[in-house]
Amino acid sequence: MRRPGRELRELLANPEQGRPAEGLPSRIARDPAGVRYDHHFIVDTIEEGSRVLDLGCGRGVLLKLLVDRKNVRGTGVEIAEEKVYEAVGKGLSVYHGDIDEGLSYYPDGMFDYVILSQTLQEARATALVMCEALRVAKHLVVSFPNFGHWRARSQLLLRGRAPVTPALPYQWYETPNIHSLTIADFRLFIAGLGMKAERSFYIGRRGPVGFWPNLMAEHGVYVLTGDSVK
Amino acid sequence: MSDYLTEGGSAASPVGLVETQYAEFEVLPLDSGLQLAPLEIAYETYGSLNADRSNAILLLHALSGDAHAAGYHEGDDRPGWWDIMVGPGKAFDTDRYFLICSNVIGGCRGTTGPASLDPKTGQHYGMRFPVVTVPDMVRAQKMLVDRLGIPRLLAVAGGSMGGMQALEWVTAYPEMVDSCISIATTHRHSPQQIAFNEVGRQAILRDPNWCGGDYYDRTAPDAGLAIARMIGHITYLSDGSMHEKFGRRLRDKEVYGFDFTMDFEVESYLKHQGEVFTQRFDANTYLYITKALDYFDLANGHGTLVEAFRELPAETRFLVIAFSSDWLYPPYQSKEIVRAIKGNGLDCTYLEIRSDFGHDAFLLEAQQQTHLITHFLEVTAHRRGVGG
């Protein structure tokens, strides 16, 4: 009889499984200066001196960029204790907690921008988090990995396997992504929530992508506003 | 611990020898409507005040603490209660900041309290000492800070009851405080916290030696005070830390004694803690201070907790720290404080430090606290324009 534990060990030991190094985050292409293209776009988008709330701020890389380059008044939320220490070490102010705890303690319009950078796919109450974000801020910036990218599609179609790509570097049994969405899914979703995309930006393997984003982009970045429902 | 954390604690050189100083005041009006007159405050300072008097930080002690936060007193073999955090190169860096710590009113470690002599009668105050509150303690500290000629505090900082005082400071004197560091604390006691305090008080009140609080010329109610301390001490530890520290180990025996002498290691530890406490603490002070803790509610006089922070300058900064295993002041209470602060658009960093030390973690977890406080104070000092 085969022992499941042994099978799993073999699976993990097999490099062909494409299992990434421990803790390796989703790969996102960088500009020549070494700044991730999604961060580059977000820094360009946000006006000087804005009030910014970064939900899932991680080690504070984006928030620090925004403070340094756009002089924003920023604060972050991060669930991983070790990442909070690093963000605080950058001089940032961070709330150690879960974004699913909600934002009910913030009055309406407290921020100019709420950012959900590579966070949405890990949030449980997705619609609630986004609606709350557009209650406390004028604009919501969302970036996420696109499951519709051709590389992911081909793994599913040709090999019949759940996709593991540089943008989606996790096996199904270890992924923190509790939602798998495509750019087309996201467009439908925001339309259903009555939100409007003010700007969008797509990133492929080497940099910005201008056409067929749902097929060619590894990541999508949207700037949303909720004006149409208010 | 990971290498991104700031080095702190044991590696740095000590504060050295320090002496407690005393300041006298004519009168202190109290929340009860009564007043305390005269009043003496015991305090210590570490580091030096800079030329523009902008680098002062007030440290605030917990229930059983005192003015002696750091360094050594002549002949002592143990340093002050927060020595791991205060000193050259430590979180509260005495090379950069001027630290002040005073004993609270109602205390028994130099500041006027129930054990002091009432000048009107020449007798110890005992229960004739007026009931004091956390805001009263802070009002007394404000008089001390004024006396020292310090117009603004770079930070007010403390754990447990010290955290309550820090929050009271920043809401009572918002124009005087740049930042507030509040650790392992609450904005008001829950019924469970009041209940633990009441058991401690009853242990003292029911000790036959208590004698209505007039025991200063005879045997003190040490049994009651020791039991109060034992109960308190249990709430400062965690289930995990007690497993780690004692397990079910027996004390000086291989098998159960089948009697009511001491069996377990943990029993011996608590007995020792209770006895040691009676040598340095006054039973009446324990009654007064626990009452002050139970009365404390930051929303008092403001309406709601959120409104308590409404009048603060927009630049006021907060650092709130809780510990995962602290069941005396659980992290949810710190989160309530943080949400009220953030609801006012004020800058606040919050961290729940993973620790097995329970409530006592604020006195023990040097590395994480040092990292957070060092960077927090650096940003505060930078914004205030305080030189290094």
Boltz contact constraints between the chains, C-beta under 6 A:
constraints:
  - contact:
      token1: [A, 81]
      token2: [B, 354]
      max_distance: 6.0
  - contact:
      token1: [A, 84]
      token2: [B, 351]
      max_distance: 6.0
  - contact:
      token1: [A, 85]
      token2: [B, 371]
      max_distance: 6.0
  - contact:
      token1: [A, 86]
      token2: [B, 4]
      max_distance: 6.0
  - contact:
      token1: [A, 88]
      token2: [B, 372]
      max_distance: 6.0
  - contact:
      token1: [A, 88]
      token2: [B, 375]
      max_distance: 6.0
  - contact:
      token1: [A, 89]
      token2: [B, 375]
      max_distance: 6.0
  - contact:
      token1: [A, 91]
      token2: [B, 379]
      max_distance: 6.0
  - contact:
      token1: [A, 93]
      token2: [B, 347]
      max_distance: 6.0
  - contact:
      token1: [A, 93]
      token2: [B, 349]
      max_distance: 6.0
  - contact:
      token1: [A, 94]
      token2: [B, 349]
      max_distance: 6.0
  - contact:
      token1: [A, 95]
      token2: [B, 350]
      max_distance: 6.0
  - contact:
      token1: [A, 96]
      token2: [B, 350]
      max_distance: 6.0
  - contact:
      token1: [A, 96]
      token2: [B, 351]
      max_distance: 6.0
  - contact:
      token1: [A, 96]
      token2: [B, 352]
      max_distance: 6.0
  - contact:
      token1: [A, 105]
      token2: [B, 339]
      max_distance: 6.0
  - contact:
      token1: [A, 105]
      token2: [B, 343]
      max_distance: 6.0
  - contact:
      token1: [A, 110]
      token2: [B, 345]
      max_distance: 6.0
